[in-house]
Amino acid sequence: MNYKYLLKNIFVSIICQYNLLIMKELLYLKDDQLKDLIEKLFIGYRETFSDSKKILNKYSIGLAHQKVIHLLSMYKGISISELLKKLKVTKQSLNRVLKDLIKLDIIVFKKDEIDTRIKHVYLNDKGKKIFEEIFLLQKKRIYNALLNSSSEEVINFDNVLKKIING
């Protein structure tokens, strides 16, 4: 009988059982622990977006405008329908925000070359400048948090966030 093989299997079995106990403990989080996590998510969101308030106030815009500006910076030329899907808001809500951004000369529309019913939205130079101002502030907070975390913590945090987002 191969004792090395047997010892290896016993070792793996013990490790698996130990990890299983930890996983079961995590899976059975108490309500108070979940409430605490939700509160931390809320406070993290609040603090990250409160950093940009001065800039938003300078341009007389709010969080809804910031969300649109952020998405337009990430998805250059996004269609109105795709923007609606990403924001999960009504057409009326999005129209109000877009009208404000047009008045402030932050965005431009271009009709689709194939289907002229489709409008694509872009940030113009002023819109890109506002986005960069906001992003610079938010980047500091997030960058500092990531720098003070191990690579494993960053990867695990990112994976958990994806799972929260995807339900």
Secondary structure by P-SEA (a helix, b strand, c coil): ccaaaaaaaaaaaaaaaaaaaaaaaaaaccaaaaaaaaaaaaaaaaaaaaaaaaaaaaacccaaaaaaaaaaaacccccaaaaaaaacccaaaaaaaaaaaaaacccccccccccccbbbbbbcaaaaaaaaaaaaaaaaaaaaaaaaccaaaaaaaaaaaaaaaac
